[in-house]
Amino acid sequence: MHDKTLTELAAGLRAGEFSSRELTQDLLGRIDRLDGRLNSFITVTAEQALAAADRADAARAAGEAGPLNGLPLALKDIFCTRGVKTSCGSRMLDNFAAPYDAGVVEKLTAAGTVSLGKTNMDEFAMGSSNENSFYGPVKNPWDLEAVPGGSSGGSAAAVAAGLVPAAMGTDTGGSIRQPAAFCGITGLKPTYGRVSRYGMIAYASSLDQAGPLARSAADCAQLLGAVAGHDVRDSTCVARGVPDYTADLDAPLSGLKIGLPREYFGDGLSPEVESAVREAIKVFETLGATVRDVSLPHTHYAIPAYYVIAPAEASSNLSRYDGVRFGHRCEDPADLIDLYKRSRAEGFGEEVKRRILIGTHTLSEGFFDAYYKKAQQVRRLIRQDFLDAFDEVDVLMGPASPTPAFDLGANKDPVSMYLQDIYTIAVNLAGIPGISVPAGFAGNRPVGLQVLGTHFAEARLLNVAHQFQQATDWHLRRPAFAEESA
């Protein structure tokens, strides 16, 4: 059962081929056997999962099952989950059990899904390799010497390895799309405000967005339909109706206008990645699409603007972790200042400290206008670049990452690590949706094609991705690791 998509598992449950309990037990067994080598989970909630599976089976027997009823998945350990440790990959929250469910968790629970546990991640979602976790690095199931991407690396690795058919992640600068590309799965970052951030531990509040990772665009469409929608508890969540994201998956692509940003095919792009992406784009031409070059002229400002805005917001958001109310508290503090200093020094990892320092500096008196305000002005230019492009084309396409997954420990320089997100960060600054789909390999490591659309164009992106997956089999490829102990 581990090799089936979410859509196929739903069909099996409806047909009575297996029960949710049987499916849940099978996947829990795989996690127990295989995850010791991947480290994709921080917490496995076996008891709660089996209880949820039994409730799902009872609902199905009573004729009350929805489309996602009884389907197992995993949650990135950034979503508050009532009574379950929610660590955000940090020592700071290693002892924190959330007293409530995040909005995303509430909706998935209401849909009858079964959470198998909380997945590993870069600490407070700060990283591109999942090497910044207090619980150790996650390994890529395609090559255990490679990173799975970050910060949602645990979610991506768990799906690719067949430990779960789908998982929820978050994307602040590419943290769904880049690990999806590295692990050969599909990952969708929705429009900012499409999915509630209530109960999703904040990194950079104007950039963070939750989204699904799964094996196919059809699976992502089902999950997005379940979690999207207005939430009065999140003031940035848009009050807008939620369409049926599965309705237009089979619409033909004849007449689709595709734009290729020149800035996404320049220096720094691996030749193997470029070749795979260009071959993928040829598939769309055979499906009736037309392709033209476009320009996003302010792309080269995206990384410097992001690494002013995101650390500034992180500095503010992470100020709440002081050792007083919850989270890590140092032993025997001499006074209040000592409590603050040592609790934060001990609780946060090096990358989190680096970004807090950068953010605090940029928000300080005398630097706010020079750095933060200027970065926000650049952000507006980047957003306008995308809007201008979408006046000419329907979607933009390019690589999700400049390279395939790199080796564990290979990028020790912070700047070289930041450059891994060169093609994804601008999407968050503009607030538009993006999806990464498997599009080939560089050696034995997957390559992802990124498809971008204008605000609230998720249905179109899912349609484009689904049609590509109907014409290719890249998303059906499985790492040898996934077949071990099958």
N, C-alpha and C positions, 0 to 999 in steps of 0.2 A: 504493500500500500504506500510505501514511502516514496515511490517514483511517480505517483499520480499528482496531477495539478489539483488545486482547490476545486475547480469546476468539475473535474472527474470524480473527486471524492464526494462532492455534493450529490452527483448522480448515483453513485454507489449507495449512499445513505438512503436516498429516496427509493431506490430499487430493493432495499433490504438485503443487499449483498453482505453487509456487515453493520454493526451497531457503532454508535459513537464511542461507547466504552471499549469495544474491541480495537477501534482505530486509535484511541487515546493510549491504550495499553501498549500497542505495537510501537508507537512513536516514543513513549516514555522508555521503553526497552532500548530503542536505538540511542536515545540520549545517554542512557546509563552505560551502554557499551562503547560508544564512539566519542562522546564529547570530552572525555579526559584528554584526548589528543588535539582537540580543536580549541577548547576553552571558550566556547561561544555563549554559554549560559553562566550567569552569576548565581541565580536562584532557580531551582526546579520545584514547581508546586504540584507534585504528583497527587497528593491527597485531595487538594482543591480541584484539580483537573478531573479526577475520576468522579467526584461529586457533581461537577458541572456536566460531565458526559452523561451521567445517569439522569439528570434533569432534562437534558436535551433528548434523550431516548424516550423519556416519559412524555415530553411535549409532542414528539413525533407520533407516538402511539395514540395520543389524544387528538391527532389531526391539527395540531397547533404549530407545526414547524415552519419557520421561514426559510429563505434560501441559504442562509449561513448556519442554520441550526446544527449543532453537533460537530462543527468543523474545528479542528485544533489549530492554534497559532501561538506565536510568542510575542512578547512585548519588550521593546527596548527598555532598559532599566532607568528610564527617565520619566516614565509615566507613573504617577502615584497610583498605588494599588492597595486598597484597604486591607490592613493587617499583614501585608507582605513587605519585606525589606525593599526599599526603593533607594538605591545607593548612588545613582548617577555615576557609577564607576569610580567613586571617590572614597577615600578613608573618612572624609568629613561626614559622610552620610552612611557609613558602614553599619551603624547601630540604629538607623531610622526606619521605622515601619510607618507607612503613611496611614493617617486616620480616615482617609476618604479616597474615592476613586476619581481619576481624571475623567474629563468629559469623553475622551476617546474610549476609555475602558468601560464607562457606563454604557455607551452605545453598542460596543461589541458584546458586552454581557447581555444587553437587552435583545440583541440579534441571535443569542443562543450559542455564540462561539465558546470554545474551550481553551483557556490560556494554560499552556504547559509550563510557563515560567518567564523569567526576566533575563534578557540577553545582555551580554557584555558590551562595553562601549568605551570610547575615549572619555576620560574624566570630564564631567560637565559638558560633554559633546565637543570638546576642544581637541581636534586632531584629525588627521587624514589617513591613519594607518591602524588604529586600534591598538597602538603600543603604549598609550598614555593611561591605561586603566590601572587602578590600584590592585585589581585582581589578575594582572598579568596580560600579555598580548594574546589576541585571537589569531589563529592560523587559517590560512586560505585552504579550503578543501581541494582545490585544484593542484596545489603545490604547498606542502606544509612548511616550506622554507620561505613562503611569500606572505605578505600582509593581505588581509581581506578588504582593506580600505577602511575609512572611518568618516564620521564617528560611529555610524550604525553598523560596524563591522561584525558584531556578534549576530545581529539579525540576519545580515546577508549570508554569513557563513553557515548559519543554522539551516536556512532555506536551501542553499546550494548543496549541502551535505545530506539533504533528505531527512533532517531531524524534525522539521515542521514544514508544512506546505506553504506557509506564509507567515509574515511577521510585520509588526509595526515599527517604524523608525521615525527619526526626525531629521530635518534638513535645514541647516543654518547657512551653509555655504557650499553644499554639495554632498552632505552626509547621508543621503539616501542614494543619489544617482552614482556617485563615485564607487562606493562599495558594491552596488548592484553591478556596475561595469566590471570591477575586479573579480567578482564571484560568478559572473555569467548568468545573472538572473535579471528580472525586470523590477525597476524601482521608480516610483512616481512621487515627485514633489508637487503638491497642489499649489494653486494660487494662494498667496498670503491672505489669511482670513477665511479661507474655505472650510478649514477644520479647526475646531476649538482648541485653544492652548490651555484651557483650564486644567490645572493639575499636571501639566507638563512642565517639569522643572526648567526654569528659564536660564538660557545662556545669553542670547541677544534678542530682546523681545520684539524688535521690529523686523527680524529676519527669520526667526524660528518658525517652522511649520511641520506638522505631522503628516506622514504618508505611508502607504503600503509598500512592502517588498514581497514579491511572489515569483512564480515561475513564468507567468504569462501576463499579457495585458488584460486578458479577459478576467483573470483572478484579481488583478488590481482594480478593475472596474467594479467588481462586486464589493470589494472592501471599501473603496472610496464612497460608494453609495451608502454604506452602513455608517461611516464615521463623519461624513460631511454634514453641514447644516449649522444654523445659527445657535449660539449659546449665550444667553444673557450674562453669564458669569465671566465672559471674555469680551471686553469692550472692543477688541480688534476683530472679532468674528463677524463676518458679513451676514446681514439679514437678507438672504437670497435663497430662492427655491433650489431644491436639489433635484436635478434631472435623473432619469434612469441611464446610468453610464453604460449599461450593456445594450441599450436599444439600437445604437448606430454602429456597433462594432463591425458589422458585415457590410456597411456602406462602401461602394466602390470608390477608388481613389482617382478616377478619371477626372482630369482638370485640376488636380491639386497642384498648387504653386509652392515649390520648395526653394528656400533661400539658403545659400551656403555662405556664412560670414567669412570674408577673406581673412579676418584676424584669427580665425580658429584653425587655419591651415598653414601657419607660418613657422618661424623658427621655434624650436623646442618640441615640436610634434614628432613622435617616433615614426619613422617610415613604415613600420609594420602596422601601426595603428592607423595611419593615414590610408594605407592601402586597403585595409579591412573596411574602413568607413566609406571610402569611395566605391568599393564593390557593393556595399549595402545600398548606397544611393542609386546605383544602377538598377537595383531591383525595383525601386519605386518608379523609375522611368518605364520599366516593362509593365508596370501596373497602371500606366496612364498619366503619371505625374510629369510636370515640367520642372526643370532645375535652372536656377540662375544665381549668379554671384550677387551678394549684397555686402554692405559695410556696416559695422558697428564701431564707429571711429574712436569711441572713448573706452574701448575694452581694456587697453593697457593701464588705465587708471583704476580698474576694478579691485585688484589686490591691495594697492595702497589705501584706497578708500575703505574697503572692508576691514582692513586691519587697523583702522582708526575707529570706525563705528562699532564694530563687534566688541573689541576689548573695552571700549568706553561703557557700553551697555552691560557687559559682564562685570565690570568693576562695581557698577551700581547694584546689579542683581545679587552678586555674591557677597555684598556687605552684610547680608542678614546672617551669615554663618560666623557667629562670634563666640561660640562656646557657652552662651548663656541660656538660650531657649531650647535648642535642639541641635543634634549633630555632635561631632567630636568635641570633647572638652579635655584640656590638658590636666595632668595630675598636679595637685597641690600648688595652685597658682599663688604667687606672693601677694598680688593685688589685682585690681580689675584690668589694668593695662597689661600686666603679665598674662592674665587669662586670655585676653584678646590676641596678643602677639603669639603666644605659644600654641594656642588652639588652632589658629589659622596657619601658622608655620608647619605644624605637624599634620593638619588635616588636608591641606592642598598639595598637589603634585607640582612639579617644576613648570610644566606648560601653563597650568592655571595661574600660578604665581606670575609668570612672565606676562600673561595677558592682563591680569589685574594691575600690574605695575604700569604697563603701557596705557591702559584705559584711565587709570587715576591721573596719570600725567596729562593726557590729552584733555581731561575735563577740568584741570586745575586753572586757577585764575591766571590770566595772561596767555593761556594756550588754547582755551576753548574756541575762540574765533579763528585762530590760525590753523587748528587741526580739525576739531569736530565739526564746526560749522562749515568749513571748506569741504570736508569729506561729504557732508550731506548735500552740498551744492553739486559736487561731482556726481553723486548718486542720482540726482535729478537728470543730469545729462545722459547718464547711462540708461536710465529708464526711457528717456525720449528717443535714444538710438533704437531701442526695441520697438517702440510704438511707430516710429518712422518706417522701420523694416516691415512691420506687419501691415502697413498701408500698401505694400507692394506684393507681399507673399502671404501664404496661409500659415506656413510653419517654417522654422529654421532647423537645420540639421548640421551636426558636426560631431566630433569626438566628445565623450564624457570626461576623458582624462588624457593628458598628453602621452602617457606611457601605459603599458599593462601593469599589473600588480608588481611592485618592486620587492626585493628581499627584505625580510625582517632585519632591522638594524641598519639598513642601507642609507637612510636619510636622517643623519644625525644633526644636520644643520637646519635650524628652524625655517630659514628663508626658503631653502630648497623644498622643504615639506609644504610650505604655504603655496609654492608654485604648482603643486599637484592639482590645485583647485582653480587653475586659471580659466577653465571653460565653464565652470559651474557657479562661481561666486557672483557674477554679474546678474544671474537669474534671480538670486535672492535679493540683491539690491533693488531690482526692478519689481519684485513681487509677482513675477509671472510663473506659470507652471512649466514643468519639464519632466521628461521621462527618459530613462536609459533602458535600452533593450540589447540583448546579446547580438553581436554582429560579426563574430569571427574569433580568431585566435592569433596571438603573437607567440609563436612557440606553443607551449602548453598552457598559456595563460589567456583568459578571455579578454575580448575587446568589447566595449560598449558604444553603441550609437546613441547620441543624445538628440531628442526631438523637443523643440520649444514652441510654445504657442502664446497668444496674447492672453490677457487676464480672463479667467474662467473658461478657457478653451480646453478643459480636461477631456471632455467627450471627444473632441476632434483628435487630440493627441492619442487617446486610447484607441480610436478607430484606426489611425495611421499605424500605430504600433501593432495592433492586432492583424491588420492586413499584411504587414511585413512578416509577422510570425506565421501566417497562413501560407506564405510563399517560401519560407526558409525553415530550417530545422535547428538553428543555433540554440534556441531556447529549450530544445529537447535534449541537448547534450548534457551528460551527467559526469561529474568527476569519478574516477575509479574509487576514490574514498567513499563515495555515497553507496557503492555496491558492496562494500565490506560488511560482513555480518548481516546481510540483507534478510 
